[in-house]
Amino acid sequence: MRLIDENGTQVGIVSVREAIMMAEERGFDLVEVAPNAVPPVCRLLDYGKFRYEQSKKEREARKNQKQSELKQIRLMPKTDDHDLATKANQAKKFLLAGDKVKFNVRFRGREMAHPEIGRKMLEAVAEQLRDIAVVEQKPLMEGRVLSLLVAPNAKVLKAAQQAQKAKIAQSKAHTKTDELGQSEAPVEVEVDDELLEGEDLDDGDLDDEGFDDDEFDEEDFDDDDLDDDDLDEDDEDEEEEDRRS
């Protein structure tokens, strides 16, 4: 067999015994990954982890696949050609979206005597949709209803699945962009007006009693404003003693 080690490096062509011994020594499982190759290809890997990753990929693939729905379109034996073309165009939209379409022709009263009318109608519809659809169920009478089931062909179904994947990827990209935009949004901080008013006051401008020190010194205690007649009592006493002596 051709052996690939746990790092993805080709060891070469070895015997089964040698591969098993190598797997046991390194603590890995020996898994055959290409049994139809000549010689068969085996790998050293953690089988539990390998199965988990495979199942995860399968779940992701199923999640991204377009889940087809069954759309039903009702017809009457009296439906004219114009209305029949309108119904066919409506079915095209469903088929291009990856959905199946079931046409139902309902018969009433004496109309049951002419089921071939409904059969011709369904055959005409199938012919109009031949380019994008395949017939899954030929016209089948169920009670008073003649039914035809069509499904999108492989090409249309693949295109619908790719469009669905692109839509999901675009939605995820928009969601990530919105999250980044919200995380970088500026934070608004509310500031109390009273605190702002307090910033306009400077401690050096007012003393403890609310008076301006500079104005107080210049206006109330200016030496130039005092004249010679403003003497204190001590000076008057000294002059009186000089005259007595």
C-alpha positions in Angstrom: 0.0 0.0 0.0 1.0 3.7 -0.4 1.2 5.3 3.0 0.7 8.9 4.0 1.7 10.0 7.5 -0.1 12.2 9.9 1.5 15.4 8.4 0.4 14.6 4.9 3.8 13.5 3.8 4.1 10.4 1.5 6.1 7.7 3.2 6.0 5.5 0.2 4.9 2.0 -0.6 5.1 -0.2 2.5 3.6 -3.5 3.7 0.4 -3.7 5.8 2.4 -4.9 8.8 4.8 -2.0 8.6 1.9 0.5 8.3 0.2 -1.0 11.3 3.4 -0.9 13.4 4.0 2.7 12.4 0.4 3.7 13.3 0.7 2.0 16.8 4.1 3.6 17.5 2.8 7.1 16.7 -0.6 6.7 18.3 -2.8 7.1 15.2 -5.3 5.0 13.3 -4.5 3.5 9.9 -7.3 4.5 7.5 -7.8 3.5 3.9 -8.7 6.6 2.0 -8.5 5.4 -1.7 -9.3 1.7 -1.9 -9.6 1.7 -5.7 -6.1 3.2 -6.3 -3.2 1.0 -7.4 -1.7 0.4 -4.9 -4.4 1.4 -2.3 -3.7 4.6 -0.3 -3.8 4.7 3.5 -3.3 7.5 5.9 -2.3 7.8 9.6 -4.8 10.0 11.4 -7.1 10.4 14.3 -10.2 8.6 13.0 -12.6 10.1 15.6 -11.5 13.6 14.7 -11.6 12.8 11.0 -15.3 11.6 11.3 -16.2 14.7 13.3 -14.8 17.0 10.7 -16.5 15.0 7.9 -19.9 15.2 9.6 -19.4 18.9 10.2 -18.7 19.5 6.5 -21.8 17.5 5.5 -24.0 19.5 7.9 -22.6 22.8 6.5 -23.3 21.5 2.9 -26.8 20.6 3.8 -27.4 23.9 5.4 -26.3 25.8 2.3 -28.3 23.7 0.0 -31.6 25.0 -1.4 -34.4 23.1 0.3 -36.9 22.6 -2.6 -40.5 23.2 -1.9 -43.6 21.9 -3.7 -45.6 24.6 -5.4 -49.1 23.8 -6.7 -50.9 25.5 -9.6 -54.6 24.9 -10.2 -56.1 24.6 -13.7 -59.6 24.0 -15.0 -60.6 22.2 -18.3 -62.0 25.6 -19.4 -58.7 27.4 -18.9 -57.9 29.2 -22.2 -54.5 29.3 -23.9 -53.6 32.8 -22.6 -54.2 31.8 -19.0 -52.4 28.6 -19.5 -49.3 30.6 -20.7 -49.5 32.8 -17.7 -49.6 29.7 -15.4 -46.6 28.3 -17.2 -44.6 31.5 -16.7 -45.5 31.4 -13.0 -44.2 27.8 -12.9 -40.9 29.0 -14.5 -40.2 31.3 -11.6 -40.8 28.5 -9.1 -38.5 26.1 -11.1 -35.7 28.7 -11.5 -35.8 29.1 -7.7 -35.2 25.4 -7.3 -38.8 24.4 -6.4 -40.9 21.6 -7.7 -44.3 22.4 -9.3 -47.5 20.3 -9.4 -50.2 21.1 -11.8 -53.7 20.1 -10.8 -56.6 20.0 -13.3 -59.9 19.7 -11.4 -62.9 18.3 -13.2 -66.5 19.0 -12.2 -69.8 17.3 -13.2 -69.9 16.3 -16.9 -66.2 17.4 -17.3 -65.3 14.0 -16.0 -66.4 12.5 -19.3 -63.5 14.2 -21.1 -60.2 13.7 -19.1 -58.3 13.9 -22.4 -58.8 17.7 -22.4 -56.9 18.0 -19.1 -54.2 15.6 -20.3 -53.6 17.7 -23.4 -53.3 20.8 -21.3 -50.7 19.2 -19.0 -48.7 17.9 -22.0 -48.7 21.4 -23.4 -47.4 22.9 -20.2 -44.7 20.2 -19.9 -43.6 21.1 -23.4 -43.3 24.8 -22.6 -41.2 24.0 -19.5 -39.1 21.4 -21.3 -35.9 23.5 -21.3 -35.7 24.0 -17.5 -37.8 21.1 -16.1 -38.1 17.4 -16.1 -41.3 15.4 -15.6 -41.1 13.5 -12.3 -44.7 12.2 -12.5 -46.7 11.9 -15.7 -50.4 13.0 -15.7 -52.1 10.9 -13.1 -55.8 10.9 -12.2 -56.6 11.1 -8.5 -60.3 11.2 -8.0 -61.5 14.3 -9.9 -58.0 15.8 -10.2 -55.5 15.1 -12.9 -52.0 16.0 -11.7 -48.6 16.5 -13.3 -45.4 16.9 -11.3 -42.3 18.7 -12.7 -38.9 19.5 -11.1 -36.0 21.7 -12.2 -33.4 19.9 -14.2 -29.8 19.5 -12.9 -28.5 22.6 -14.4 -31.2 24.9 -13.1 -31.1 23.2 -9.6 -27.3 23.8 -9.4 -27.7 27.4 -10.4 -30.4 27.9 -7.7 -28.2 26.3 -5.1 -25.3 28.6 -6.0 -27.5 31.6 -5.8 -28.6 30.5 -2.4 -25.0 30.1 -1.2 -24.2 33.6 -2.5 -27.1 35.0 -0.7 -26.1 33.4 2.5 -22.5 34.6 2.2 -23.7 38.1 1.4 -26.0 38.1 4.5 -23.1 37.0 6.7 -20.9 39.7 5.3 -23.5 42.3 6.0 -24.0 41.0 9.6 -20.2 41.1 10.2 -20.1 44.7 8.8 -22.9 45.8 11.1 -21.2 44.3 14.1 -18.0 46.1 13.3 -19.8 49.3 12.8 -21.6 49.0 16.2 -18.3 48.2 18.0 -16.6 51.4 16.5 -19.6 53.7 17.2 -18.7 56.8 19.3 -19.7 56.7 23.0 -21.9 59.6 24.1 -21.1 60.9 27.6 -23.6 63.1 29.3 -22.1 66.0 31.4 -24.0 67.7 34.2 -24.4 71.5 33.5 -23.7 72.2 37.2 -20.3 70.6 36.8 -19.5 72.8 33.8 -20.5 75.9 35.7 -18.1 75.0 38.4 -15.2 75.0 35.9 -15.8 78.7 35.2 -14.7 79.6 38.8 -11.0 80.0 39.5 -9.9 79.6 43.2 -7.4 82.4 42.7 -10.0 84.9 41.7 -11.9 84.9 45.0 -10.8 84.7 48.6 -12.7 82.8 51.3 -15.2 85.7 51.7 -15.8 86.2 48.0 -13.8 89.4 47.6 -11.2 90.1 44.9 -7.9 90.5 46.6 -6.4 92.8 44.0 -9.4 95.2 43.9 -9.4 95.2 47.7 -5.8 96.3 48.0 -5.8 98.9 45.2 -9.1 100.7 46.1 -9.4 100.5 49.9 -5.7 100.7 50.9 -4.0 103.1 48.6 -1.3 105.2 50.4 -1.6 108.0 47.8 -5.2 108.6 48.7 -4.4 109.4 52.4 -3.9 113.1 53.2 -1.8 114.7 56.0 -4.9 115.4 58.2 -5.6 111.7 58.7 -3.4 111.2 61.8 -3.9 108.6 64.4 -4.2 109.4 68.1 -0.6 108.5 68.9 0.7 111.4 66.7 -1.7 113.9 68.3 -0.5 113.0 71.8 3.1 113.5 70.9 2.5 117.0 69.5 0.5 118.0 72.6 3.4 117.0 74.9 5.9 119.0 72.8 3.8 122.2 73.2 3.6 121.8 77.0 7.3 121.3 77.3 
